[in-house]
Amino acid sequence: PRAHIPAGRAAPYENMAAPGAAALVQYVVLRGDLARSWPLGAVVAQGCHAALVQAAVLGAGSSPVTTWLHSRPSLSQAPDEAALMALAETLKQHSIDHEVWTEQPENTATCLALRPYPKDQVHQHLKKFKLLK
């Protein structure tokens, strides 16, 4: 059975090339301001949460796990929460599947993760974000 796809979202693997046919990238964007004030492991854990939720919500039943295994991760940083949320809105407007991870109980958006996409389909929206260092 296929996973439930939220209203307004396309089936996540429609129009996706087979693994190896195009460079699949899973972008994870972490908040750079948190990376300077939190332990690095805590910030990276936020990105792991977002990536796993993205896989569970949109990946279950719609594509084999090998899609994630054949994708290349890319860790970038947004300067702050406002920039992260602006990116989330841009992705939403362009129907790009993503998940914003919000840390509780603080209710703080810490990162977001996209499902694996061919790089040429999404890079234009992420190229202004520097790689995480």
mmCIF file of the C-alpha atoms, coordinates in Angstrom:
data_MODEL
# 
_entry.id   MODEL 
# 
loop_
_atom_site.group_PDB 
_atom_site.id 
_atom_site.type_symbol 
_atom_site.label_atom_id 
_atom_site.label_alt_id 
_atom_site.label_comp_id 
_atom_site.label_asym_id 
_atom_site.label_entity_id 
_atom_site.label_seq_id 
_atom_site.pdbx_PDB_ins_code 
_atom_site.Cartn_x 
_atom_site.Cartn_y 
_atom_site.Cartn_z 
_atom_site.occupancy 
_atom_site.B_iso_or_equiv 
_atom_site.pdbx_formal_charge 
_atom_site.auth_seq_id 
_atom_site.auth_comp_id 
_atom_site.auth_asym_id 
_atom_site.auth_atom_id 
_atom_site.pdbx_PDB_model_num 
ATOM 1   C CA . PRO A 1 1   ? 0.000  0.000  0.000   1.00 0.00 ? 1   PRO A CA 1 
ATOM 2   C CA . ARG A 1 2   ? 1.056  3.582  -0.638  1.00 0.00 ? 2   ARG A CA 1 
ATOM 3   C CA . ALA A 1 3   ? 1.689  5.975  2.216   1.00 0.00 ? 3   ALA A CA 1 
ATOM 4   C CA . HIS A 1 4   ? -0.859 8.700  2.818   1.00 0.00 ? 4   HIS A CA 1 
ATOM 5   C CA . ILE A 1 5   ? 0.198  11.838 0.947   1.00 0.00 ? 5   ILE A CA 1 
ATOM 6   C CA . PRO A 1 6   ? -0.981 15.062 2.615   1.00 0.00 ? 6   PRO A CA 1 
ATOM 7   C CA . ALA A 1 7   ? -3.432 17.161 0.607   1.00 0.00 ? 7   ALA A CA 1 
ATOM 8   C CA . GLY A 1 8   ? -1.742 19.432 -1.905  1.00 0.00 ? 8   GLY A CA 1 
ATOM 9   C CA . ARG A 1 9   ? 1.404  17.319 -2.138  1.00 0.00 ? 9   ARG A CA 1 
ATOM 10  C CA . ALA A 1 10  ? 2.396  15.270 -5.147  1.00 0.00 ? 10  ALA A CA 1 
ATOM 11  C CA . ALA A 1 11  ? 3.269  11.633 -4.778  1.00 0.00 ? 11  ALA A CA 1 
ATOM 12  C CA . PRO A 1 12  ? 6.829  11.940 -3.497  1.00 0.00 ? 12  PRO A CA 1 
ATOM 13  C CA . TYR A 1 13  ? 8.530  9.785  -6.108  1.00 0.00 ? 13  TYR A CA 1 
ATOM 14  C CA . GLU A 1 14  ? 6.598  10.820 -9.157  1.00 0.00 ? 14  GLU A CA 1 
ATOM 15  C CA . ASN A 1 15  ? 8.991  12.015 -11.858 1.00 0.00 ? 15  ASN A CA 1 
ATOM 16  C CA . MET A 1 16  ? 12.040 10.788 -9.943  1.00 0.00 ? 16  MET A CA 1 
ATOM 17  C CA . ALA A 1 17  ? 14.822 9.179  -11.878 1.00 0.00 ? 17  ALA A CA 1 
ATOM 18  C CA . ALA A 1 18  ? 15.996 5.727  -10.877 1.00 0.00 ? 18  ALA A CA 1 
ATOM 19  C CA . PRO A 1 19  ? 18.906 5.698  -8.420  1.00 0.00 ? 19  PRO A CA 1 
ATOM 20  C CA . GLY A 1 20  ? 22.107 6.316  -10.298 1.00 0.00 ? 20  GLY A CA 1 
ATOM 21  C CA . ALA A 1 21  ? 20.355 7.959  -13.257 1.00 0.00 ? 21  ALA A CA 1 
ATOM 22  C CA . ALA A 1 22  ? 20.521 11.416 -11.701 1.00 0.00 ? 22  ALA A CA 1 
ATOM 23  C CA . ALA A 1 23  ? 22.381 12.780 -8.708  1.00 0.00 ? 23  ALA A CA 1 
ATOM 24  C CA . LEU A 1 24  ? 19.921 12.389 -5.836  1.00 0.00 ? 24  LEU A CA 1 
ATOM 25  C CA . VAL A 1 25  ? 20.564 14.737 -2.949  1.00 0.00 ? 25  VAL A CA 1 
ATOM 26  C CA . GLN A 1 26  ? 18.843 14.968 0.409   1.00 0.00 ? 26  GLN A CA 1 
ATOM 27  C CA . TYR A 1 27  ? 19.331 18.504 1.640   1.00 0.00 ? 27  TYR A CA 1 
ATOM 28  C CA . VAL A 1 28  ? 19.295 19.109 5.393   1.00 0.00 ? 28  VAL A CA 1 
ATOM 29  C CA . VAL A 1 29  ? 19.476 22.755 6.490   1.00 0.00 ? 29  VAL A CA 1 
ATOM 30  C CA . LEU A 1 30  ? 20.472 23.418 10.087  1.00 0.00 ? 30  LEU A CA 1 
ATOM 31  C CA . ARG A 1 31  ? 20.392 26.759 11.883  1.00 0.00 ? 31  ARG A CA 1 
ATOM 32  C CA . GLY A 1 32  ? 23.882 28.249 11.931  1.00 0.00 ? 32  GLY A CA 1 
ATOM 33  C CA . ASP A 1 33  ? 23.118 30.404 14.959  1.00 0.00 ? 33  ASP A CA 1 
ATOM 34  C CA . LEU A 1 34  ? 22.336 27.267 16.974  1.00 0.00 ? 34  LEU A CA 1 
ATOM 35  C CA . ALA A 1 35  ? 25.513 25.601 15.701  1.00 0.00 ? 35  ALA A CA 1 
ATOM 36  C CA . ARG A 1 36  ? 27.458 28.417 17.372  1.00 0.00 ? 36  ARG A CA 1 
ATOM 37  C CA . SER A 1 37  ? 25.624 28.233 20.707  1.00 0.00 ? 37  SER A CA 1 
ATOM 38  C CA . TRP A 1 38  ? 24.629 24.539 21.063  1.00 0.00 ? 38  TRP A CA 1 
ATOM 39  C CA . PRO A 1 39  ? 26.927 21.515 21.141  1.00 0.00 ? 39  PRO A CA 1 
ATOM 40  C CA . LEU A 1 40  ? 27.536 20.386 17.553  1.00 0.00 ? 40  LEU A CA 1 
ATOM 41  C CA . GLY A 1 41  ? 26.169 16.924 18.312  1.00 0.00 ? 41  GLY A CA 1 
ATOM 42  C CA . ALA A 1 42  ? 22.870 18.416 19.486  1.00 0.00 ? 42  ALA A CA 1 
ATOM 43  C CA . VAL A 1 43  ? 22.512 20.426 16.273  1.00 0.00 ? 43  VAL A CA 1 
ATOM 44  C CA . VAL A 1 44  ? 23.356 17.451 14.073  1.00 0.00 ? 44  VAL A CA 1 
ATOM 45  C CA . ALA A 1 45  ? 20.829 15.365 16.023  1.00 0.00 ? 45  ALA A CA 1 
ATOM 46  C CA . GLN A 1 46  ? 18.162 17.897 15.034  1.00 0.00 ? 46  GLN A CA 1 
ATOM 47  C CA . GLY A 1 47  ? 19.000 17.311 11.380  1.00 0.00 ? 47  GLY A CA 1 
ATOM 48  C CA . CYS A 1 48  ? 18.839 13.551 11.902  1.00 0.00 ? 48  CYS A CA 1 
ATOM 49  C CA . HIS A 1 49  ? 15.376 13.908 13.430  1.00 0.00 ? 49  HIS A CA 1 
ATOM 50  C CA . ALA A 1 50  ? 14.145 15.944 10.459  1.00 0.00 ? 50  ALA A CA 1 
ATOM 51  C CA . ALA A 1 51  ? 15.638 13.541 7.914   1.00 0.00 ? 51  ALA A CA 1 
ATOM 52  C CA . LEU A 1 52  ? 14.136 10.505 9.654   1.00 0.00 ? 52  LEU A CA 1 
ATOM 53  C CA . VAL A 1 53  ? 10.719 12.120 9.936   1.00 0.00 ? 53  VAL A CA 1 
ATOM 54  C CA . GLN A 1 54  ? 10.899 13.047 6.251   1.00 0.00 ? 54  GLN A CA 1 
ATOM 55  C CA . ALA A 1 55  ? 11.670 9.419  5.394   1.00 0.00 ? 55  ALA A CA 1 
ATOM 56  C CA . ALA A 1 56  ? 8.916  8.070  7.640   1.00 0.00 ? 56  ALA A CA 1 
ATOM 57  C CA . VAL A 1 57  ? 6.210  10.526 6.577   1.00 0.00 ? 57  VAL A CA 1 
ATOM 58  C CA . LEU A 1 58  ? 6.802  10.544 2.842   1.00 0.00 ? 58  LEU A CA 1 
ATOM 59  C CA . GLY A 1 59  ? 8.900  7.463  2.274   1.00 0.00 ? 59  GLY A CA 1 
ATOM 60  C CA . ALA A 1 60  ? 6.889  4.718  3.897   1.00 0.00 ? 60  ALA A CA 1 
ATOM 61  C CA . GLY A 1 61  ? 5.276  2.621  1.216   1.00 0.00 ? 61  GLY A CA 1 
ATOM 62  C CA . SER A 1 62  ? 5.951  5.055  -1.612  1.00 0.00 ? 62  SER A CA 1 
ATOM 63  C CA . SER A 1 63  ? 9.531  4.218  -2.464  1.00 0.00 ? 63  SER A CA 1 
ATOM 64  C CA . PRO A 1 64  ? 12.100 1.727  -1.311  1.00 0.00 ? 64  PRO A CA 1 
ATOM 65  C CA . VAL A 1 65  ? 14.557 2.678  1.390   1.00 0.00 ? 65  VAL A CA 1 
ATOM 66  C CA . THR A 1 66  ? 17.249 2.334  -1.258  1.00 0.00 ? 66  THR A CA 1 
ATOM 67  C CA . THR A 1 67  ? 16.208 5.759  -2.593  1.00 0.00 ? 67  THR A CA 1 
ATOM 68  C CA . TRP A 1 68  ? 17.510 7.283  0.631   1.00 0.00 ? 68  TRP A CA 1 
ATOM 69  C CA . LEU A 1 69  ? 20.564 5.034  0.581   1.00 0.00 ? 69  LEU A CA 1 
ATOM 70  C CA . HIS A 1 70  ? 21.400 6.119  -2.978  1.00 0.00 ? 70  HIS A CA 1 
ATOM 71  C CA . SER A 1 71  ? 21.074 9.797  -2.194  1.00 0.00 ? 71  SER A CA 1 
ATOM 72  C CA . ARG A 1 72  ? 23.923 12.022 -1.161  1.00 0.00 ? 72  ARG A CA 1 
ATOM 73  C CA . PRO A 1 73  ? 23.309 14.076 1.987   1.00 0.00 ? 73  PRO A CA 1 
ATOM 74  C CA . SER A 1 74  ? 24.079 17.782 1.917   1.00 0.00 ? 74  SER A CA 1 
ATOM 75  C CA . LEU A 1 75  ? 24.267 19.690 5.216   1.00 0.00 ? 75  LEU A CA 1 
ATOM 76  C CA . SER A 1 76  ? 23.830 23.432 4.937   1.00 0.00 ? 76  SER A CA 1 
ATOM 77  C CA . GLN A 1 77  ? 23.165 26.186 7.423   1.00 0.00 ? 77  GLN A CA 1 
ATOM 78  C CA . ALA A 1 78  ? 20.582 28.931 7.585   1.00 0.00 ? 78  ALA A CA 1 
ATOM 79  C CA . PRO A 1 79  ? 21.713 32.025 9.506   1.00 0.00 ? 79  PRO A CA 1 
ATOM 80  C CA . ASP A 1 80  ? 18.730 31.976 11.880  1.00 0.00 ? 80  ASP A CA 1 
ATOM 81  C CA . GLU A 1 81  ? 15.161 30.779 12.434  1.00 0.00 ? 81  GLU A CA 1 
ATOM 82  C CA . ALA A 1 82  ? 13.654 33.482 10.219  1.00 0.00 ? 82  ALA A CA 1 
ATOM 83  C CA . ALA A 1 83  ? 15.788 32.391 7.248   1.00 0.00 ? 83  ALA A CA 1 
ATOM 84  C CA . LEU A 1 84  ? 14.944 28.741 7.911   1.00 0.00 ? 84  LEU A CA 1 
ATOM 85  C CA . MET A 1 85  ? 11.226 29.457 7.961   1.00 0.00 ? 85  MET A CA 1 
ATOM 86  C CA . ALA A 1 86  ? 11.485 31.630 4.829   1.00 0.00 ? 86  ALA A CA 1 
ATOM 87  C CA . LEU A 1 87  ? 13.134 28.674 3.079   1.00 0.00 ? 87  LEU A CA 1 
ATOM 88  C CA . ALA A 1 88  ? 10.334 26.389 4.311   1.00 0.00 ? 88  ALA A CA 1 
ATOM 89  C CA . GLU A 1 89  ? 7.750  28.769 2.834   1.00 0.00 ? 89  GLU A CA 1 
ATOM 90  C CA . THR A 1 90  ? 9.604  28.902 -0.496  1.00 0.00 ? 90  THR A CA 1 
ATOM 91  C CA . LEU A 1 91  ? 9.761  25.116 -0.620  1.00 0.00 ? 91  LEU A CA 1 
ATOM 92  C CA . LYS A 1 92  ? 6.056  24.897 0.181   1.00 0.00 ? 92  LYS A CA 1 
ATOM 93  C CA . GLN A 1 93  ? 5.199  27.382 -2.580  1.00 0.00 ? 93  GLN A CA 1 
ATOM 94  C CA . HIS A 1 94  ? 7.135  25.235 -5.077  1.00 0.00 ? 94  HIS A CA 1 
ATOM 95  C CA . SER A 1 95  ? 5.573  21.949 -3.839  1.00 0.00 ? 95  SER A CA 1 
ATOM 96  C CA . ILE A 1 96  ? 8.928  20.610 -2.669  1.00 0.00 ? 96  ILE A CA 1 
ATOM 97  C CA . ASP A 1 97  ? 8.501  17.940 0.011   1.00 0.00 ? 97  ASP A CA 1 
ATOM 98  C CA . HIS A 1 98  ? 10.273 18.866 3.214   1.00 0.00 ? 98  HIS A CA 1 
ATOM 99  C CA . GLU A 1 99  ? 9.920  18.584 6.974   1.00 0.00 ? 99  GLU A CA 1 
ATOM 100 C CA . VAL A 1 100 ? 10.685 21.308 9.515   1.00 0.00 ? 100 VAL A CA 1 
ATOM 101 C CA . TRP A 1 101 ? 11.883 19.888 12.827  1.00 0.00 ? 101 TRP A CA 1 
ATOM 102 C CA . THR A 1 102 ? 10.616 21.865 15.819  1.00 0.00 ? 102 THR A CA 1 
ATOM 103 C CA . GLU A 1 103 ? 12.304 21.192 19.148  1.00 0.00 ? 103 GLU A CA 1 
ATOM 104 C CA . GLN A 1 104 ? 9.897  20.765 22.050  1.00 0.00 ? 104 GLN A CA 1 
ATOM 105 C CA . PRO A 1 105 ? 9.029  22.013 24.609  1.00 0.00 ? 105 PRO A CA 1 
ATOM 106 C CA . GLU A 1 106 ? 10.817 25.163 23.397  1.00 0.00 ? 106 GLU A CA 1 
ATOM 107 C CA . ASN A 1 107 ? 8.765  25.231 20.151  1.00 0.00 ? 107 ASN A CA 1 
ATOM 108 C CA . THR A 1 108 ? 11.908 26.257 18.257  1.00 0.00 ? 108 THR A CA 1 
ATOM 109 C CA . ALA A 1 109 ? 12.341 25.397 14.581  1.00 0.00 ? 109 ALA A CA 1 
ATOM 110 C CA . THR A 1 110 ? 15.872 23.999 14.403  1.00 0.00 ? 110 THR A CA 1 
ATOM 111 C CA . CYS A 1 111 ? 16.262 22.549 10.907  1.00 0.00 ? 111 CYS A CA 1 
ATOM 112 C CA . LEU A 1 112 ? 14.536 21.164 7.872   1.00 0.00 ? 112 LEU A CA 1 
ATOM 113 C CA . ALA A 1 113 ? 15.093 18.220 5.578   1.00 0.00 ? 113 ALA A CA 1 
ATOM 114 C CA . LEU A 1 114 ? 13.963 17.565 2.034   1.00 0.00 ? 114 LEU A CA 1 
ATOM 115 C CA . ARG A 1 115 ? 13.275 14.120 0.657   1.00 0.00 ? 115 ARG A CA 1 
ATOM 116 C CA . PRO A 1 116 ? 15.885 13.036 -1.880  1.00 0.00 ? 116 PRO A CA 1 
ATOM 117 C CA . TYR A 1 117 ? 15.526 14.946 -5.135  1.00 0.00 ? 117 TYR A CA 1 
ATOM 118 C CA . PRO A 1 118 ? 17.581 15.151 -8.287  1.00 0.00 ? 118 PRO A CA 1 
ATOM 119 C CA . LYS A 1 119 ? 19.865 18.089 -7.546  1.00 0.00 ? 119 LYS A CA 1 
ATOM 120 C CA . ASP A 1 120 ? 18.731 20.093 -10.561 1.00 0.00 ? 120 ASP A CA 1 
ATOM 121 C CA . GLN A 1 121 ? 15.127 20.126 -9.279  1.00 0.00 ? 121 GLN A CA 1 
ATOM 122 C CA . VAL A 1 122 ? 15.837 21.829 -5.933  1.00 0.00 ? 122 VAL A CA 1 
ATOM 123 C CA . HIS A 1 123 ? 19.323 23.305 -5.814  1.00 0.00 ? 123 HIS A CA 1 
ATOM 124 C CA . GLN A 1 124 ? 18.130 26.720 -6.995  1.00 0.00 ? 124 GLN A CA 1 
ATOM 125 C CA . HIS A 1 125 ? 16.225 27.159 -3.698  1.00 0.00 ? 125 HIS A CA 1 
ATOM 126 C CA . LEU A 1 126 ? 19.159 26.079 -1.507  1.00 0.00 ? 126 LEU A CA 1 
ATOM 127 C CA . LYS A 1 127 ? 22.252 27.461 -3.219  1.00 0.00 ? 127 LYS A CA 1 
ATOM 128 C CA . LYS A 1 128 ? 22.381 30.612 -1.069  1.00 0.00 ? 128 LYS A CA 1 
ATOM 129 C CA . PHE A 1 129 ? 22.862 28.535 2.097   1.00 0.00 ? 129 PHE A CA 1 
ATOM 130 C CA . LYS A 1 130 ? 26.480 27.802 3.017   1.00 0.00 ? 130 LYS A CA 1 
ATOM 131 C CA . LEU A 1 131 ? 27.634 24.287 3.762   1.00 0.00 ? 131 LEU A CA 1 
ATOM 132 C CA . LEU A 1 132 ? 27.754 23.496 7.481   1.00 0.00 ? 132 LEU A CA 1 
ATOM 133 C CA . LYS A 1 133 ? 31.284 23.843 8.843   1.00 0.00 ? 133 LYS A CA 1 
# 
